Amino acid sequence: MSLVMTDGLDRNLNYYRCDNCSLWNYDLECGLDQTQYTKVYTSPSVKGARSNLHQFESWSYISKILKDPGVMMDIGCGNAGLLYFARNDGWRVRGMELSAAASESIKEDTGIDVTVANFLTYEGDDAGTYDLVTLRHVLEHLPDSVLAMKQIGNLLKSNGYAMLEFPNTASAGYLFKRFLKNRGLKNKKFSKDWRPGHCNEFSRKSFTYLLEKTDFELIDWQTYSSKPATNFFYRLAPIGSKARVLVRKVC
């Protein structure tokens, strides 16, 4: 492992890169904070809401490849926007969230069933149930990526699919961010007690290595950014700051 980036106000939060697979791994002993990602619930029916627009883009990607409706689980489903759009296209859907309050809001607003559970320790009665499992910007928050992929595989039917989105450490933006942070030029915005929420961050190389260890095959890899005008370019040159991938369970 090689130190690849220092973060935080005092540059005392360390990210390491695996010399073998190029995975970025945050030193969890420095402290972690997932509470910064808590959001106020916004109904997926609200047109124009930024989070709903992003989830509609994700669903558009999926629906162009997987044309026949099936059974879907979204892990860390947020406001269940992805499930909402999938259900409108004929899919049977279910979500999973850590927050009981989010689950209740979703149920009351949309009628979508959301299980309250920690995905890495989940042992439900729905193994082998799903044609599709999705994780939008969830994988990077989980401390054990191998276990996460095995949990996905357990939920999927034979030859089922998973769609994941996560930061792309091989992007032009990440290279620039690393340059700035390692020189203390992008750290002043943090408070002294700020801690990251990302445990592991991937490039195509490190994610492909993860798939090989967990019996998945890569079907499609795209990169994108939060600026839609740039995404046509990133489909040609995969250096966008975020990755969107489709994988298939091998068995």
Backbone as CSV, one residue per row, in Angstrom:
resi,resn,N_x,N_y,N_z,CA_x,CA_y,CA_z,C_x,C_y,C_z
1,MET,0.837,-1.192,0.000,0.000,0.000,0.000,0.872,1.241,0.000
2,SER,0.456,2.246,-0.769,1.199,3.500,-0.844,0.279,4.649,-0.464
3,LEU,0.781,5.593,0.321,0.011,6.783,0.660,-0.228,7.577,-0.613
4,VAL,-1.522,7.832,-0.915,-1.850,8.495,-2.181,-2.431,9.885,-1.972
5,MET,-3.085,10.121,-0.802,-3.689,11.429,-0.586,-3.885,11.683,0.902
6,THR,-3.636,12.919,1.321,-3.968,13.348,2.680,-5.145,14.305,2.605
7,ASP,-6.031,14.200,3.594,-7.266,14.991,3.582,-7.444,15.671,4.937
8,GLY,-8.450,16.540,5.028,-8.763,17.207,6.276,-7.996,18.504,6.464
9,LEU,-8.451,19.293,7.415,-7.859,20.608,7.672,-6.373,20.516,7.979
10,ASP,-5.990,19.516,8.779,-4.588,19.365,9.168,-3.852,18.331,8.323
11,ARG,-4.513,17.844,7.273,-3.918,16.840,6.376,-3.440,15.612,7.159
12,ASN,-4.266,15.200,8.106,-3.928,14.052,8.947,-4.845,12.858,8.704
13,LEU,-5.630,12.923,7.635,-6.529,11.842,7.253,-5.971,11.212,5.990
14,ASN,-5.685,9.923,6.049,-4.870,9.300,5.011,-5.647,8.338,4.117
15,TYR,-5.415,8.459,2.819,-5.886,7.494,1.834,-4.677,6.751,1.270
16,TYR,-4.818,5.432,1.178,-3.750,4.607,0.623,-4.230,3.960,-0.673
17,ARG,-3.297,3.621,-1.535,-3.622,2.942,-2.789,-2.919,1.593,-2.823
18,CYS,-3.688,0.562,-3.162,-3.121,-0.783,-3.278,-2.171,-0.840,-4.462
19,ASP,-0.970,-1.317,-4.238,0.019,-1.403,-5.312,-0.355,-2.466,-6.339
20,ASN,-1.230,-3.384,-5.954,-1.622,-4.466,-6.852,-2.820,-4.101,-7.722
21,CYS,-3.916,-3.614,-7.084,-5.165,-3.400,-7.828,-5.549,-1.930,-7.985
22,SER,-4.840,-1.021,-7.305,-5.041,0.435,-7.369,-6.266,0.929,-6.597
23,LEU,-6.864,0.083,-5.720,-7.957,0.524,-4.862,-7.474,1.629,-3.932
24,TRP,-8.290,2.688,-3.792,-8.040,3.709,-2.768,-8.751,3.281,-1.500
25,ASN,-8.019,3.264,-0.382,-8.551,2.784,0.887,-8.280,3.816,1.970
26,TYR,-9.352,4.313,2.591,-9.216,5.299,3.660,-8.845,4.608,4.969
27,ASP,-7.936,5.198,5.729,-7.537,4.663,7.026,-8.656,4.936,8.025
28,LEU,-9.456,3.908,8.324,-10.634,4.076,9.169,-10.279,4.463,10.597
29,GLU,-9.036,4.208,11.008,-8.628,4.602,12.355,-8.592,6.119,12.516
30,CYS,-8.601,6.846,11.406,-8.634,8.313,11.458,-10.037,8.838,11.754
31,GLY,-11.045,7.958,11.702,-12.422,8.372,11.982,-13.251,8.499,10.727
32,LEU,-14.543,8.206,10.843,-15.460,8.193,9.711,-16.748,8.896,10.117
33,ASP,-17.404,9.562,9.174,-18.665,10.249,9.468,-19.622,10.087,8.298
34,GLN,-20.662,9.282,8.491,-21.672,9.076,7.458,-22.877,10.003,7.640
35,THR,-22.966,10.691,8.782,-24.148,11.512,9.062,-24.251,12.722,8.140
36,GLN,-23.131,13.129,7.529,-23.138,14.295,6.648,-23.966,14.072,5.390
37,TYR,-24.336,12.825,5.110,-25.084,12.510,3.885,-26.593,12.408,4.122
38,THR,-27.023,12.641,5.344,-28.447,12.601,5.650,-29.167,13.757,4.956
39,LYS,-30.263,13.441,4.286,-30.998,14.458,3.527,-32.456,14.517,3.952
40,VAL,-33.064,15.674,3.749,-34.497,15.824,3.967,-35.228,15.077,2.853
41,TYR,-36.265,14.344,3.212,-36.995,13.547,2.228,-37.683,14.427,1.187
42,THR,-37.459,14.091,-0.077,-38.137,14.735,-1.203,-38.857,13.659,-2.000
43,SER,-40.130,13.814,-2.227,-40.892,12.805,-2.949,-40.322,12.603,-4.357
44,PRO,-40.216,11.351,-4.811,-39.740,11.098,-6.172,-40.688,11.613,-7.252
45,SER,-41.885,12.002,-6.858,-42.859,12.539,-7.824,-42.628,14.022,-8.106
46,VAL,-41.721,14.655,-7.351,-41.457,16.084,-7.528,-40.582,16.289,-8.759
47,LYS,-41.149,16.838,-9.796,-40.413,17.054,-11.033,-39.433,18.213,-10.855
48,GLY,-38.235,18.021,-11.364,-37.235,19.076,-11.308,-36.310,19.009,-10.120
49,ALA,-36.646,18.185,-9.088,-35.742,18.029,-7.952,-34.443,17.390,-8.431
50,ARG,-33.337,17.947,-7.997,-32.034,17.507,-8.520,-31.800,16.013,-8.298
51,SER,-32.104,15.533,-7.090,-31.878,14.114,-6.802,-32.730,13.229,-7.693
52,ASN,-33.948,13.658,-7.996,-34.819,12.869,-8.867,-34.319,12.863,-10.309
53,LEU,-33.768,13.974,-10.753,-33.202,14.036,-12.101,-32.040,13.061,-12.238
54,HIS,-31.178,13.019,-11.210,-30.039,12.094,-11.247,-30.514,10.643,-11.249
55,GLN,-31.535,10.349,-10.464,-32.025,8.973,-10.419,-32.748,8.591,-11.710
56,PHE,-33.391,9.568,-12.333,-34.018,9.286,-13.626,-32.948,8.976,-14.683
57,GLU,-31.813,9.667,-14.631,-30.705,9.366,-15.541,-30.204,7.938,-15.320
58,SER,-30.112,7.544,-14.057,-29.678,6.177,-13.741,-30.673,5.157,-14.271
59,TRP,-31.968,5.441,-14.091,-32.966,4.491,-14.574,-32.983,4.444,-16.103
60,SER,-32.772,5.557,-16.752,-32.719,5.580,-18.212,-31.581,4.688,-18.714
61,TYR,-30.448,4.736,-18.024,-29.309,3.883,-18.369,-29.701,2.406,-18.247
62,ILE,-30.306,2.041,-17.125,-30.676,0.642,-16.897,-31.699,0.166,-17.924
63,SER,-32.730,0.967,-18.144,-33.847,0.523,-18.976,-33.471,0.364,-20.438
64,LYS,-32.399,1.013,-20.868,-31.937,0.834,-22.249,-31.252,-0.514,-22.439
65,ILE,-30.750,-1.095,-21.342,-30.026,-2.369,-21.426,-30.918,-3.535,-21.000
66,LEU,-31.630,-3.354,-19.894,-32.532,-4.393,-19.389,-33.955,-4.002,-19.742
67,LYS,-34.446,-4.520,-20.828,-35.717,-4.064,-21.391,-36.934,-4.785,-20.816
68,ASP,-36.738,-5.977,-20.263,-37.868,-6.737,-19.732,-37.989,-6.516,-18.232
69,PRO,-39.150,-6.101,-17.733,-39.332,-5.879,-16.292,-39.117,-7.155,-15.493
70,GLY,-38.598,-6.967,-14.277,-38.387,-8.090,-13.374,-38.572,-7.634,-11.940
71,VAL,-37.773,-8.215,-11.044,-37.837,-7.901,-9.618,-36.541,-7.191,-9.235
72,MET,-36.645,-6.067,-8.523,-35.504,-5.191,-8.276,-35.399,-4.813,-6.803
73,MET,-34.155,-4.754,-6.314,-33.861,-4.252,-4.971,-32.856,-3.104,-5.108
74,ASP,-33.148,-1.964,-4.445,-32.213,-0.835,-4.415,-31.677,-0.695,-2.993
75,ILE,-30.359,-0.824,-2.845,-29.699,-0.738,-1.546,-29.327,0.714,-1.270
76,GLY,-29.680,1.218,-0.087,-29.440,2.626,0.220,-30.278,3.497,-0.689
77,CYS,-31.579,3.232,-0.703,-32.448,3.754,-1.760,-32.801,5.230,-1.612
78,GLY,-32.394,5.888,-0.513,-32.645,7.323,-0.388,-34.127,7.639,-0.321
79,ASN,-34.618,8.344,-1.333,-36.055,8.647,-1.393,-36.809,7.673,-2.292
80,ALA,-36.133,6.599,-2.707,-36.718,5.542,-3.548,-37.046,6.036,-4.950
81,GLY,-36.347,7.066,-5.393,-36.595,7.583,-6.737,-36.343,6.569,-7.830
82,LEU,-35.250,5.813,-7.699,-34.938,4.807,-8.710,-36.018,3.733,-8.751
83,LEU,-36.497,3.334,-7.588,-37.561,2.333,-7.512,-38.873,2.875,-8.073
84,TYR,-39.114,4.130,-7.830,-40.322,4.798,-8.330,-40.364,4.752,-9.861
85,PHE,-39.240,5.086,-10.497,-39.192,5.071,-11.961,-39.258,3.644,-12.501
86,ALA,-38.619,2.703,-11.798,-38.665,1.305,-12.229,-40.086,0.754,-12.138
87,ARG,-40.761,1.064,-11.057,-42.141,0.588,-10.895,-43.040,1.142,-11.991
88,ASN,-42.821,2.386,-12.378,-43.611,2.972,-13.467,-43.407,2.225,-14.782
89,ASP,-42.259,1.540,-14.914,-41.974,0.756,-16.118,-42.317,-0.717,-15.955
90,GLY,-43.034,-1.047,-14.901,-43.543,-2.407,-14.760,-42.730,-3.324,-13.864
91,TRP,-41.670,-2.840,-13.242,-40.862,-3.666,-12.356,-41.542,-3.809,-10.987
92,ARG,-41.318,-4.956,-10.342,-41.680,-5.134,-8.935,-40.472,-4.713,-8.113
93,VAL,-40.679,-3.850,-7.136,-39.541,-3.189,-6.499,-39.584,-3.270,-4.977
94,ARG,-38.386,-3.172,-4.408,-38.218,-3.145,-2.956,-36.916,-2.411,-2.655
95,GLY,-36.863,-1.708,-1.524,-35.660,-0.976,-1.163,-35.100,-1.414,0.175
96,MET,-33.884,-0.907,0.479,-33.264,-1.127,1.785,-32.610,0.170,2.230
97,GLU,-32.815,0.525,3.485,-32.266,1.757,4.047,-31.874,1.524,5.507
98,LEU,-30.878,2.278,5.975,-30.521,2.254,7.387,-31.530,3.027,8.235
99,SER,-32.149,4.028,7.631,-33.008,4.959,8.363,-34.459,4.482,8.401
100,ALA,-34.964,4.271,9.609,-36.378,3.911,9.764,-37.276,5.068,9.354
101,ALA,-36.834,6.307,9.615,-37.633,7.477,9.242,-37.779,7.573,7.729
102,ALA,-36.677,7.315,6.999,-36.744,7.338,5.537,-37.675,6.252,5.018
103,SER,-37.591,5.075,5.615,-38.453,3.967,5.207,-39.925,4.323,5.381
104,GLU,-40.246,4.932,6.509,-41.637,5.306,6.782,-42.128,6.384,5.813
105,SER,-41.256,7.359,5.505,-41.631,8.425,4.569,-41.912,7.865,3.185
106,ILE,-41.059,6.935,2.748,-41.226,6.323,1.428,-42.528,5.515,1.365
107,LYS,-42.760,4.705,2.398,-43.968,3.872,2.443,-45.219,4.734,2.388
108,GLU,-45.232,5.796,3.186,-46.400,6.665,3.259,-46.627,7.403,1.946
109,ASP,-45.533,7.832,1.296,-45.648,8.646,0.087,-45.901,7.818,-1.166
110,THR,-45.187,6.696,-1.295,-45.217,5.950,-2.561,-45.810,4.551,-2.431
111,GLY,-45.885,4.021,-1.213,-46.340,2.650,-1.026,-45.266,1.617,-1.286
112,ILE,-44.039,2.049,-1.574,-42.934,1.123,-1.843,-42.411,0.556,-0.530
113,ASP,-42.210,-0.752,-0.489,-41.721,-1.435,0.698,-40.215,-1.245,0.829
114,VAL,-39.768,-0.739,1.982,-38.347,-0.516,2.231,-37.963,-1.202,3.538
115,THR,-37.056,-2.151,3.454,-36.543,-2.857,4.618,-35.519,-1.989,5.342
116,VAL,-35.606,-1.902,6.659,-34.622,-1.175,7.458,-33.574,-2.181,7.934
117,ALA,-32.340,-2.034,7.421,-31.300,-3.010,7.748,-29.930,-2.477,7.368
118,ASN,-28.913,-3.040,7.996,-27.519,-2.836,7.587,-27.225,-3.865,6.502
119,PHE,-26.928,-3.402,5.313,-26.779,-4.303,4.173,-25.701,-5.358,4.402
120,LEU,-24.596,-4.994,5.028,-23.487,-5.941,5.189,-23.819,-7.076,6.151
121,THR,-24.799,-6.879,7.021,-25.179,-7.942,7.965,-26.583,-8.480,7.684
122,TYR,-27.171,-8.089,6.564,-28.547,-8.466,6.239,-28.648,-9.960,5.958
123,GLU,-29.633,-10.605,6.582,-29.894,-12.026,6.370,-31.399,-12.228,6.216
124,GLY,-31.970,-11.695,5.164,-33.402,-11.818,4.948,-33.775,-13.143,4.315
125,ASP,-35.068,-13.288,4.031,-35.565,-14.528,3.429,-35.740,-14.383,1.918
126,ASP,-35.050,-13.394,1.320,-35.228,-13.119,-0.102,-33.989,-13.441,-0.932
127,ALA,-33.144,-14.346,-0.467,-31.970,-14.761,-1.248,-32.421,-15.335,-2.591
128,GLY,-31.714,-14.976,-3.651,-32.016,-15.486,-4.982,-33.303,-14.972,-5.573
129,THR,-33.782,-13.820,-5.097,-35.096,-13.297,-5.492,-35.034,-12.319,-6.654
130,TYR,-33.936,-11.582,-6.808,-33.938,-10.377,-7.643,-33.234,-10.567,-8.997
131,ASP,-33.851,-9.964,-10.003,-33.223,-9.890,-11.325,-32.194,-8.760,-11.375
132,LEU,-32.390,-7.755,-10.536,-31.526,-6.572,-10.537,-31.387,-6.041,-9.116
133,VAL,-30.141,-5.765,-8.717,-29.836,-5.076,-7.466,-29.046,-3.821,-7.818
134,THR,-29.407,-2.700,-7.216,-28.745,-1.436,-7.527,-28.171,-0.796,-6.263
135,LEU,-27.022,-0.130,-6.436,-26.382,0.648,-5.367,-25.850,1.930,-5.999
136,ARG,-26.529,3.029,-5.748,-26.091,4.328,-6.253,-25.304,5.052,-5.168
137,HIS,-23.998,5.163,-5.359,-23.122,5.864,-4.415,-23.303,5.342,-2.996
138,VAL,-23.246,4.018,-2.907,-23.308,3.304,-1.634,-22.028,2.500,-1.405
139,LEU,-21.513,1.850,-2.440,-20.371,0.944,-2.294,-19.173,1.623,-1.638
140,GLU,-18.910,2.885,-1.987,-17.739,3.571,-1.445,-17.864,3.846,0.058
141,HIS,-19.079,3.758,0.593,-19.307,4.009,2.018,-19.186,2.743,2.860
142,LEU,-19.061,1.584,2.221,-19.055,0.310,2.945,-17.622,-0.143,3.211
143,PRO,-17.300,-0.501,4.450,-15.912,-0.839,4.786,-15.414,-2.149,4.187
144,ASP,-16.313,-3.042,3.807,-15.909,-4.343,3.264,-16.538,-4.522,1.883
145,SER,-15.796,-4.184,0.841,-16.318,-4.237,-0.533,-16.547,-5.668,-0.999
146,VAL,-15.677,-6.577,-0.590,-15.835,-7.983,-0.983,-17.126,-8.546,-0.397
147,LEU,-17.353,-8.290,0.875,-18.598,-8.753,1.504,-19.808,-8.117,0.839
148,ALA,-19.707,-6.837,0.476,-20.822,-6.156,-0.183,-21.199,-6.850,-1.488
149,MET,-20.196,-7.196,-2.299,-20.487,-7.862,-3.577,-21.044,-9.267,-3.348
150,LYS,-20.577,-9.938,-2.315,-21.117,-11.267,-2.012,-22.569,-11.162,-1.551
151,GLN,-22.887,-10.113,-0.800,-24.274,-9.894,-0.380,-25.160,-9.614,-1.600
152,ILE,-24.656,-8.835,-2.545,-25.397,-8.585,-3.791,-25.641,-9.903,-4.512
153,GLY,-24.583,-10.703,-4.637,-24.712,-11.991,-5.314,-25.720,-12.900,-4.649
154,ASN,-25.800,-12.850,-3.332,-26.748,-13.682,-2.597,-28.190,-13.291,-2.888
155,LEU,-28.423,-11.983,-3.108,-29.774,-11.505,-3.389,-30.226,-11.818,-4.813
156,LEU,-29.266,-11.931,-5.727,-29.595,-12.070,-7.147,-29.967,-13.498,-7.531
157,LYS,-30.820,-13.580,-8.540,-31.060,-14.857,-9.203,-29.803,-15.258,-9.978
158,SER,-29.758,-16.493,-10.428,-28.667,-16.937,-11.277,-28.576,-16.042,-12.515
159,ASN,-27.391,-15.549,-12.813,-27.137,-14.648,-13.948,-27.863,-13.308,-13.814
160,GLY,-28.211,-12.933,-12.583,-28.841,-11.638,-12.357,-27.851,-10.495,-12.498
161,TYR,-28.376,-9.274,-12.550,-27.564,-8.079,-12.814,-27.510,-7.162,-11.597
162,ALA,-26.439,-6.401,-11.542,-26.336,-5.318,-10.551,-25.845,-4.071,-11.272
163,MET,-26.418,-2.933,-10.908,-25.957,-1.638,-11.402,-25.423,-0.852,-10.216
164,LEU,-24.199,-0.344,-10.351,-23.576,0.413,-9.275,-23.045,1.737,-9.814
165,GLU,-23.067,2.743,-8.959,-22.442,4.028,-9.270,-21.546,4.401,-8.095
166,PHE,-20.386,4.985,-8.409,-19.417,5.349,-7.378,-18.388,6.294,-7.983
167,PRO,-17.593,6.971,-7.144,-16.549,7.859,-7.684,-15.508,7.081,-8.483
168,ASN,-14.926,7.739,-9.457,-13.906,7.141,-10.333,-12.555,7.782,-10.027
169,THR,-11.685,7.039,-9.343,-10.407,7.620,-8.929,-9.439,7.820,-10.093
170,ALA,-9.767,7.261,-11.253,-8.916,7.465,-12.434,-9.374,8.661,-13.259
171,SER,-10.314,9.444,-12.728,-10.829,10.587,-13.481,-9.838,11.745,-13.462
172,ALA,-10.002,12.643,-14.429,-9.169,13.843,-14.470,-9.389,14.690,-13.219
173,GLY,-10.651,14.757,-12.769,-10.971,15.548,-11.587,-10.310,15.012,-10.330
174,TYR,-10.259,13.678,-10.183,-9.621,13.094,-9.008,-8.119,13.338,-9.004
175,LEU,-7.510,13.248,-10.158,-6.070,13.506,-10.229,-5.760,14.934,-9.813
176,PHE,-6.612,15.864,-10.247,-6.414,17.273,-9.889,-6.681,17.491,-8.402
177,LYS,-7.747,16.852,-7.882,-8.066,16.977,-6.462,-6.928,16.441,-5.603
178,ARG,-6.370,15.307,-5.991,-5.255,14.737,-5.238,-4.060,15.693,-5.229
179,PHE,-3.783,16.296,-6.374,-2.682,17.261,-6.475,-2.893,18.415,-5.491
180,LEU,-4.119,18.958,-5.446,-4.403,20.090,-4.572,-4.346,19.705,-3.101
181,LYS,-4.985,18.583,-2.747,-5.062,18.203,-1.343,-3.694,17.840,-0.781
182,ASN,-2.865,17.206,-1.574,-1.547,16.832,-1.089,-0.634,18.035,-0.888
183,ARG,-1.088,19.180,-1.341,-0.338,20.430,-1.133,-1.085,21.385,-0.209
184,GLY,-2.164,20.888,0.409,-2.930,21.685,1.357,-3.698,22.822,0.730
185,LEU,-4.024,22.708,-0.571,-4.659,23.810,-1.295,-6.173,23.679,-1.396
186,LYS,-6.744,22.591,-0.862,-8.202,22.403,-0.941,-8.752,21.901,0.399
187,ASN,-8.064,22.232,1.477,-8.422,21.663,2.765,-8.983,22.681,3.751
188,LYS,-8.911,23.949,3.435,-9.314,24.985,4.381,-10.826,25.030,4.607
189,LYS,-11.596,24.417,3.695,-13.054,24.441,3.853,-13.528,23.512,4.970
190,PHE,-12.656,22.618,5.436,-13.036,21.653,6.449,-12.861,22.227,7.854
191,SER,-13.726,21.786,8.781,-13.489,22.067,10.193,-12.445,21.078,10.712
192,LYS,-11.927,21.342,11.893,-10.870,20.492,12.434,-11.349,19.070,12.695
193,ASP,-12.641,18.929,13.039,-13.158,17.598,13.369,-13.879,16.922,12.205
194,TRP,-13.808,17.487,10.996,-14.444,16.865,9.835,-13.780,15.532,9.519
195,ARG,-14.607,14.538,9.147,-14.092,13.238,8.736,-14.814,12.784,7.465
196,PRO,-14.124,12.064,6.582,-14.760,11.577,5.347,-15.835,10.537,5.627
197,GLY,-16.613,10.239,4.581,-17.600,9.174,4.665,-17.281,8.017,3.732
198,HIS,-16.281,8.189,2.871,-15.918,7.146,1.912,-14.834,6.247,2.493
199,CYS,-15.059,4.944,2.444,-14.078,3.966,2.931,-13.170,3.461,1.816
200,ASN,-13.766,3.138,0.675,-13.041,2.581,-0.467,-13.479,3.301,-1.736
201,GLU,-12.521,3.610,-2.605,-12.850,4.286,-3.862,-12.149,3.567,-5.007
202,PHE,-12.848,3.483,-6.152,-12.449,2.580,-7.217,-12.106,3.289,-8.523
203,SER,-11.230,2.646,-9.273,-11.032,2.906,-10.689,-11.560,1.670,-11.425
204,ARG,-11.507,1.698,-12.735,-11.946,0.503,-13.478,-11.067,-0.701,-13.129
205,LYS,-9.777,-0.467,-12.959,-8.864,-1.566,-12.640,-9.218,-2.204,-11.306
206,SER,-9.388,-1.391,-10.271,-9.653,-1.957,-8.943,-11.046,-2.576,-8.867
207,PHE,-12.024,-2.001,-9.570,-13.361,-2.572,-9.538,-13.402,-3.899,-10.287
208,THR,-12.700,-3.996,-11.410,-12.630,-5.263,-12.154,-11.988,-6.350,-11.297
209,TYR,-10.974,-5.971,-10.546,-10.327,-6.922,-9.632,-11.327,-7.411,-8.580
210,LEU,-12.142,-6.509,-8.056,-13.177,-6.875,-7.080,-14.172,-7.855,-7.696
211,LEU,-14.575,-7.615,-8.932,-15.518,-8.514,-9.600,-14.938,-9.918,-9.755
212,GLU,-13.662,-9.997,-10.096,-13.015,-11.300,-10.270,-12.981,-12.091,-8.967
213,LYS,-12.874,-11.392,-7.837,-12.824,-12.058,-6.535,-14.195,-12.499,-6.047
214,THR,-15.261,-11.979,-6.669,-16.607,-12.212,-6.140,-17.561,-12.808,-7.167
215,ASP,-17.038,-13.356,-8.260,-17.832,-14.083,-9.261,-18.865,-13.216,-9.975
216,PHE,-18.405,-12.039,-10.436,-19.197,-11.179,-11.298,-18.402,-10.880,-12.564
217,GLU,-19.132,-10.575,-13.650,-18.472,-10.115,-14.864,-18.964,-8.717,-15.214
218,LEU,-18.055,-7.913,-15.754,-18.390,-6.543,-16.135,-19.081,-6.547,-17.497
219,ILE,-20.286,-5.986,-17.547,-21.037,-5.889,-18.789,-20.848,-4.519,-19.439
220,ASP,-20.849,-3.470,-18.637,-20.722,-2.122,-19.191,-20.098,-1.202,-18.156
221,TRP,-19.246,-0.300,-18.610,-18.602,0.704,-17.747,-18.713,2.047,-18.438
222,GLN,-19.322,3.013,-17.767,-19.394,4.380,-18.269,-18.950,5.328,-17.168
223,THR,-18.456,6.492,-17.575,-18.207,7.535,-16.577,-19.059,8.754,-16.920
224,TYR,-19.317,9.556,-15.900,-20.163,10.728,-16.078,-19.803,11.754,-15.013
225,SER,-20.433,12.903,-15.074,-20.263,13.925,-14.049,-21.630,14.492,-13.701
226,SER,-21.665,15.416,-12.775,-22.928,16.055,-12.397,-23.343,17.134,-13.387
227,LYS,-22.523,17.372,-14.400,-22.819,18.363,-15.431,-23.194,17.631,-16.716
228,PRO,-24.493,17.485,-17.007,-24.944,16.683,-18.146,-24.314,17.070,-19.480
229,ALA,-23.953,18.334,-19.651,-23.403,18.785,-20.927,-22.079,18.105,-21.253
230,THR,-21.371,17.614,-20.220,-20.059,16.990,-20.444,-20.144,15.484,-20.664
231,ASN,-21.318,14.892,-20.447,-21.384,13.438,-20.399,-21.241,12.763,-21.757
232,PHE,-21.574,13.450,-22.823,-21.330,12.871,-24.149,-19.830,12.657,-24.342
233,PHE,-19.029,13.626,-23.918,-17.578,13.496,-24.018,-17.072,12.347,-23.154
234,TYR,-17.633,12.214,-21.929,-17.142,11.178,-21.027,-17.524,9.778,-21.479
235,ARG,-18.540,9.663,-22.308,-18.846,8.351,-22.870,-17.805,7.947,-23.910
236,LEU,-17.160,8.927,-24.509,-16.098,8.655,-25.473,-14.739,8.504,-24.790
237,ALA,-14.500,9.347,-23.796,-13.251,9.319,-23.032,-13.616,9.088,-21.571
238,PRO,-13.432,7.887,-21.039,-13.961,7.529,-19.710,-13.148,8.115,-18.553
239,ILE,-13.124,9.444,-18.465,-12.370,10.100,-17.405,-13.281,10.975,-16.540
240,GLY,-14.597,10.719,-16.587,-15.533,11.453,-15.748,-15.320,11.135,-14.272
241,SER,-15.801,12.003,-13.406,-15.540,11.867,-11.975,-16.336,10.750,-11.314
242,LYS,-17.367,10.231,-11.992,-18.194,9.157,-11.436,-18.306,8.017,-12.446
243,ALA,-18.413,6.801,-11.924,-18.582,5.617,-12.771,-19.984,5.060,-12.598
244,ARG,-20.540,4.581,-13.707,-21.840,3.891,-13.701,-21.616,2.571,-14.416
245,VAL,-21.864,1.445,-13.732,-21.494,0.150,-14.282,-22.640,-0.843,-14.172
246,LEU,-22.659,-1.789,-15.096,-23.583,-2.915,-15.043,-22.744,-4.177,-14.988
247,VAL,-23.054,-5.043,-14.040,-22.334,-6.309,-13.885,-23.334,-7.453,-13.818
248,ARG,-22.841,-8.675,-14.087,-23.714,-9.852,-14.041,-23.106,-10.919,-13.154
249,LYS,-23.945,-11.530,-12.377,-23.533,-12.632,-11.511,-23.160,-13.836,-12.375
250,VAL,-22.002,-14.425,-12.127,-21.516,-15.545,-12.946,-21.887,-16.849,-12.258
251,CYS,-23.076,-17.345,-12.521,-23.557,-18.655,-12.045,-25.074,-18.691,-12.186
